[in-house]
Each structure stands twice: as C-alpha cells, then as structure tokens.
Amino acid sequence: MKKLIGTMVAALLLSGAVARAEMVDRVAAVVNRDVIALSEVEKRAAPELSRLGGLRDPQKRAEERTRLIKSALDALIGEKLMEEQIRELGLAVTDSEVDAAVADVKRQNNVTDDAQFEQLLSGEGFTIATYKQFLRNQMSRMKLVQLKVTPKVKVSEEDLKAAYTQYSKMESGDAEVHARHILVQVDAKATPEQVEAARKKALALAEEARKPGVDFAELAKKKSEGPSAADGGDLGFFRRGVMVPAFEKVAFSLGEGEVSEPVRTQFGWHVLKVEERRAVDVAPFEQVKNELEQRLKMQKTEKYVEQYVQELRQKASVDVKI
C-alpha cells in the first residue's frame, strides 16, 4: 500500500510540475521525467530559423520551420537520453578537466587574459560560467561516445582507397577560389527584427558593391564589421571544406568578379566577392591518407551515435507534445 501511495504521489508531483511548466512555457516533450520546453527547442533552432526570412512562399517557410523545430527537438531528446546514461555510468567530468579544456581554447584563440576571454565569449552568447557548463556537457557526452561507440568504428584500407577515389574525382574537377567578404555582425542573442535589419543592411552593401567602379576592397575596409576589414575583407585562396558550409556553397557557385546576395552564418550576414578561381592539383594518396581516415572515422562515429541514440530512445519513455 505504501509503495502504491508513493507512486501516486510521485505521479501527482510530476503532473503538477508539467502543468506548472506549461503555464510558463509550453512543453515540447517529456523524456522519462525530464521536461524539454518549447523555448529550449526554439533557442537551439534559432540560427537556422533566422534564415527563413529569405523564403517568400509562406507554405514553404512554415514547412521548413516545422522541419527545423523537429530536428532541434530530436537533438535535445538525444542529449537528454545521453545525459541519463552519463549519470548511470558515472562519467562525470572534473573541474580540472574543464579548466584544462578552457585553457586549450584560450591557447587556440591566442587569448592571454580573462577579460579578453569574457569578451570573446560574450560575442557567442556565453558567460564564463555558461561556457564551462557547455564544455562540461560536451566532454561528458564525448566520454560516453568513447565508451559505447568508438570501439565499433573501424576504417579499413579498402575504405580509404574508395574514399581517395571519390576525393580524386572531386578535386580534379574542382578549383580553389580567392574571395573577399563584407560582414554585418549579428549578436547571438539578436531578436528576429535585429537579424532582419542586419540582412537589409547587408543587402544594401551588396547592391552598392555591384555598382560600376566600386572597389570592393575599399568598401570592405569602410563597412565590414569582421576582423578582415583592415585587409579589405581578403580571405585569400581556399578550397572546399575550409569555410562553414553556407559560406562555402555560395563562394564556389560564383564566377570571377561576381558579388553574392547576403549569406547567413553564425557570425552574421556576409556579402562575398570572388576575385579569382584556379585549378588545384590532386594530392597523392599517402599525403591525404591520414586526413581521409579521420574524416571517415568522424562520419562513421556520427552514424553509430545516431544508432546508439535511437536504441536509447526505443527503451525510454518519450512523449512528444508538439
């Protein structure tokens, strides 16, 4: 009888918690006993959602929004399930491990003091405390992946040779481009209205850059808000796989001298100009073997992680509310 009463009380407490959460913030899903709020989902999908302003068709915009929300919710559900496993297996990340990771990030970004680091983090929407928690979550999930997934990841010599064949086909018909860009920064916490205002500013800069006689480099020096402004927005020559996907896709679709429409990345809105394109030589197998191996391992790891999360989801109680 006591066990039954305890179960009923727990159920009432849980339903009460969910009801209170819905009063404040709509519940997107309940994973076992963990609630995922709709605001969490929208925050996760925010960078992608902000790009929907470019879709003029309301139906397509609504369909894409639904897809992005679902994708973000699936990712959060997966993280909740992994967090449960992390707790059950005792895969805690120590403060010293987090501090070492922070020190490594500072070294990679040539940051020498905390004030500079705080400024860098604020541009990405973090405080030092929230960034440390973000790192702790990432590192604990990595420990789980190394325990449950990494042992399954194998790359054979045949895999590498097949990957090199594909690589050779792509590289032999590809080129590298010399581009410049003008950046209109968008804060990580920007409202949709601020994002749209920045897009319109970038659009006006693109139109100005296309006018006859306008020197793109000089325009970038005056108007770009990125670190390359002093160099006229010069990015030098780069191949595929170097820039963020949205940026790269546009850069390699432009002809010499062409100026792009505004392109959104996590840094803001970019206006690109391709100065020059040139063919590239295909590197020999031994030279790119290690790089191909790492790429294949990453791809296989992502595949196995998806499978692992699906296995966890099948065993869990997942109630999607939206």
C-alpha positions as MATLAB code, in Angstrom:
seq = 'MKKLIGTMVAALLLSGAVARAEMVDRVAAVVNRDVIALSEVEKRAAPELSRLGGLRDPQKRAEERTRLIKSALDALIGEKLMEEQIRELGLAVTDSEVDAAVADVKRQNNVTDDAQFEQLLSGEGFTIATYKQFLRNQMSRMKLVQLKVTPKVKVSEEDLKAAYTQYSKMESGDAEVHARHILVQVDAKATPEQVEAARKKALALAEEARKPGVDFAELAKKKSEGPSAADGGDLGFFRRGVMVPAFEKVAFSLGEGEVSEPVRTQFGWHVLKVEERRAVDVAPFEQVKNELEQRLKMQKTEKYVEQYVQELRQKASVDVKI';
ca = [
       0.000    0.000    0.000;
       2.847    2.408    0.924;
       4.531    1.720   -2.422;
       1.277    2.396   -4.280;
       0.705    5.642   -2.377;
       4.307    6.695   -3.065;
       3.855    6.015   -6.786;
       0.625    8.021   -6.864;
       2.243   10.944   -5.031;
       5.210   10.876   -7.439;
       2.832   10.843  -10.405;
       0.868   13.763   -8.995;
       4.058   15.708   -8.337;
       5.285   15.044  -11.886;
       1.969   16.007  -13.476;
       1.911   19.125  -11.298;
       5.427   20.051  -12.404;
       4.499   19.578  -16.043;
       1.315   21.607  -15.586;
       3.271   24.462  -13.969;
       5.854   24.306  -16.776;
       3.089   24.583  -19.379;
       1.727   27.674  -17.627;
       5.100   29.367  -18.005;
       6.437   27.733  -21.155;
       4.828   25.196  -23.450;
       6.187   21.681  -23.041;
       7.716   20.308  -26.225;
       8.484   16.820  -24.930;
       8.855   14.728  -21.773;
      11.809   12.324  -21.782;
      11.252    9.862  -18.964;
      10.782   12.505  -16.254;
      12.756   15.332  -17.862;
      10.790   18.160  -19.478;
      12.015   19.892  -22.654;
      10.434   23.335  -23.021;
       9.491   24.760  -26.403;
      11.721   27.763  -25.667;
      14.729   25.384  -25.447;
      13.843   23.953  -28.838;
      13.412   27.378  -30.434;
      16.718   28.564  -28.935;
      18.505   25.517  -30.387;
      16.938   26.103  -33.823;
      17.361   29.909  -33.733;
      20.353   30.235  -36.135;
      18.569   28.163  -38.801;
      15.153   29.750  -38.145;
      16.629   33.222  -38.679;
      17.445   32.278  -42.271;
      13.789   31.597  -43.119;
      13.240   35.275  -43.858;
      14.668   34.638  -47.314;
      11.804   32.244  -48.188;
       8.972   34.211  -49.760;
       6.483   31.341  -50.023;
       4.580   31.209  -46.661;
       3.830   27.488  -47.069;
       7.474   26.585  -47.721;
       8.540   28.798  -44.834;
       6.078   27.042  -42.497;
       7.168   23.588  -43.713;
      10.851   24.427  -43.240;
      10.159   25.830  -39.771;
       8.398   22.609  -38.800;
      11.353   20.569  -40.076;
      13.902   22.691  -38.190;
      11.902   22.551  -34.950;
      11.618   18.755  -35.233;
      15.343   18.408  -35.909;
      16.217   20.600  -32.899;
      13.793   18.669  -30.667;
      15.237   15.316  -31.781;
      18.732   16.600  -30.927;
      17.621   17.719  -27.447;
      15.848   14.412  -26.803;
      19.028   12.579  -27.782;
      21.065   14.743  -25.402;
      18.646   14.086  -22.524;
      18.907   10.340  -23.108;
      22.696   10.513  -23.237;
      22.772   12.593  -20.036;
      20.835    9.832  -18.251;
      23.387    7.281  -19.406;
      26.231    9.540  -18.295;
      24.739    9.747  -14.790;
      24.091    5.999  -14.631;
      27.636    5.158  -15.734;
      29.265    7.783  -13.539;
      31.051    9.507  -16.420;
      31.470   12.826  -14.631;
      33.833   15.497  -15.941;
      36.021   17.036  -13.236;
      36.609   20.748  -12.720;
      40.288   20.262  -13.600;
      39.308   18.663  -16.936;
      37.041   21.625  -17.719;
      39.757   24.113  -16.712;
      42.251   22.314  -18.963;
      39.793   22.496  -21.871;
      39.234   26.220  -21.275;
      42.998   26.791  -21.225;
      43.263   24.937  -24.538;
      40.538   27.112  -26.094;
      42.398   30.207  -24.915;
      45.647   28.983  -26.490;
      43.939   28.217  -29.797;
      42.442   31.718  -29.908;
      45.600   33.499  -28.670;
      43.746   34.785  -25.598;
      46.051   35.912  -22.813;
      43.706   37.199  -20.063;
      40.226   36.557  -18.631;
      38.824   39.937  -19.699;
      39.675   39.212  -23.333;
      38.219   35.722  -22.963;
      34.971   37.097  -21.489;
      34.665   39.488  -24.426;
      35.213   36.642  -26.896;
      32.568   34.500  -25.171;
      30.005   37.303  -24.944;
      30.087   37.591  -28.732;
      28.895   33.971  -28.864;
      26.232   34.474  -26.191;
      28.193   32.888  -23.306;
      29.436   33.909  -19.881;
      32.458   32.062  -18.481;
      30.128   30.050  -16.217;
      27.712   29.045  -19.008;
      30.608   28.248  -21.344;
      32.183   25.977  -18.733;
      28.852   24.172  -18.348;
      28.603   23.863  -22.130;
      32.102   22.356  -22.232;
      31.310   20.014  -19.330;
      28.218   18.711  -21.185;
      30.157   18.263  -24.422;
      33.033   16.471  -22.702;
      30.765   14.126  -20.749;
      28.950   13.159  -23.950;
      32.332   12.551  -25.565;
      33.241   10.181  -22.724;
      30.011    8.268  -23.353;
      30.712    8.108  -27.096;
      34.244    6.848  -26.465;
      32.874    4.128  -24.201;
      29.840    2.998  -26.205;
      30.525    3.983  -29.824;
      34.232    4.444  -30.602;
      35.105    0.705  -30.260;
      32.708   -0.013  -33.154;
      34.365    2.460  -35.524;
      36.755    0.708  -37.925;
      38.311    2.105  -41.122;
      39.846   -0.445  -43.495;
      42.405    0.087  -46.258;
      39.605   -0.595  -48.767;
      37.533    2.193  -47.165;
      40.466    4.577  -47.536;
      41.107    3.713  -51.178;
      37.427    4.139  -52.035;
      37.415    7.499  -50.263;
      40.542    8.555  -52.162;
      38.932    7.638  -55.491;
      35.981    9.857  -54.613;
      38.312   12.578  -53.396;
      40.314   12.462  -56.655;
      37.162   12.829  -58.755;
      36.055   15.860  -56.753;
      39.447   17.541  -56.645;
      40.293   17.006  -60.306;
      37.186   18.856  -61.394;
      37.311   21.422  -58.612;
      39.062   24.696  -58.057;
      40.067   26.959  -55.234;
      38.789   30.483  -55.012;
      40.212   33.795  -53.888;
      37.408   35.711  -52.181;
      36.733   38.831  -50.174;
      33.775   39.482  -47.919;
      31.937   42.189  -46.009;
      30.470   41.111  -42.683;
      27.454   42.607  -40.927;
      27.645   41.110  -37.456;
      24.591   39.622  -35.711;
      24.682   39.097  -31.957;
      23.946   35.557  -30.746;
      21.035   36.970  -28.694;
      19.655   39.120  -31.514;
      15.882   39.290  -31.981;
      14.317   38.317  -35.344;
      13.825   42.032  -36.009;
      17.527   42.743  -35.432;
      18.509   39.813  -37.659;
      16.272   41.157  -40.434;
      17.641   44.685  -40.029;
      21.183   43.320  -40.397;
      20.114   41.373  -43.511;
      18.728   44.526  -45.114;
      21.966   46.354  -44.298;
      23.961   43.558  -45.959;
      21.617   43.618  -48.968;
      22.235   47.349  -49.418;
      26.000   46.745  -49.237;
      25.732   44.011  -51.883;
      23.873   46.403  -54.193;
      26.492   49.091  -53.589;
      29.331   46.625  -54.278;
      27.822   45.793  -57.693;
      27.784   49.396  -58.859;
      30.255   50.205  -61.684;
      33.604   51.456  -60.466;
      33.107   50.442  -56.814;
      36.242   48.951  -55.253;
      35.039   46.011  -53.129;
      38.213   46.018  -51.016;
      37.804   49.696  -50.130;
      34.113   49.164  -49.348;
      35.034   46.282  -47.051;
      37.607   48.435  -45.244;
      34.952   51.065  -44.559;
      31.866   48.952  -43.894;
      32.839   45.395  -42.867;
      32.480   44.527  -39.167;
      34.735   41.466  -39.376;
      38.406   41.053  -38.380;
      39.478   41.008  -42.051;
      38.114   44.528  -42.674;
      41.584   46.095  -42.432;
      42.694   43.807  -45.294;
      39.721   44.740  -47.438;
      37.852   41.583  -46.418;
      40.545   39.447  -48.051;
      40.203   35.703  -47.308;
      42.934   34.572  -49.702;
      42.643   31.333  -51.687;
      40.765   28.437  -50.089;
      39.467   25.018  -51.119;
      36.256   23.245  -50.225;
      35.978   22.049  -46.652;
      37.697   25.090  -45.146;
      34.841   27.563  -44.677;
      31.469   26.997  -42.997;
      29.073   25.158  -45.384;
      26.680   28.046  -46.122;
      29.599   30.372  -46.912;
      31.429   27.765  -48.987;
      28.367   26.844  -51.061;
      27.948   30.405  -52.252;
      31.673   31.080  -52.746;
      32.065   28.108  -55.110;
      28.897   28.972  -57.035;
      30.096   32.465  -58.004;
      32.064   33.338  -61.092;
      35.079   35.627  -61.058;
      34.059   39.196  -60.222;
      30.566   38.231  -59.033;
      29.091   39.569  -55.791;
      26.716   37.389  -53.769;
      23.420   38.031  -52.052;
      23.745   38.170  -48.228;
      24.760   34.801  -46.733;
      23.971   33.958  -43.079;
      26.444   32.169  -40.801;
      26.820   32.116  -37.013;
      28.874   35.316  -37.318;
      26.229   37.346  -39.138;
      25.455   38.269  -42.765;
      28.238   38.093  -45.351;
      28.491   39.655  -48.804;
      31.063   37.753  -50.889;
      33.033   38.606  -53.986;
      35.129   36.035  -55.843;
      38.287   37.665  -57.168;
      39.810   34.616  -58.879;
      39.330   30.863  -59.417;
      42.130   28.419  -60.208;
      42.502   24.668  -60.708;
      44.077   22.556  -57.999;
      46.335   19.521  -58.258;
      45.188   16.244  -56.701;
      47.404   15.313  -53.748;
      48.840   11.756  -53.730;
      47.165    9.070  -51.588;
      49.872    8.901  -48.914;
      49.732   12.651  -48.409;
      45.974   12.732  -47.671;
      45.595    9.256  -46.157;
      45.542   10.447  -42.540;
      43.082   13.231  -43.320;
      40.770   10.791  -45.146;
      40.989    8.341  -42.254;
      39.997   10.997  -39.734;
      37.116   12.114  -41.956;
      35.830    8.545  -42.344;
      36.123    7.922  -38.615;
      34.109   11.055  -37.931;
      31.420   10.047  -40.435;
      31.171    6.532  -39.014;
      31.145    7.854  -35.453;
      28.228   10.179  -36.283;
      26.351    7.238  -37.836;
      26.917    4.978  -34.818;
      25.994    7.769  -32.384;
      22.663    8.174  -34.215;
      22.079    4.420  -33.951;
      23.002    4.438  -30.253;
      20.600    7.311  -29.508;
      17.812    5.509  -31.401;
      18.436    2.415  -29.255;
      18.204    4.545  -26.106;
      15.020    6.183  -27.389;
      13.338    2.848  -28.054;
      13.955    1.813  -24.437;
      12.872    5.162  -22.959;
       9.540    6.880  -22.397;
       9.492    9.770  -24.857;
       6.284   11.808  -25.120;
       6.441   14.465  -27.839;
       3.895   17.235  -27.240;
       4.331   19.341  -30.384;
];
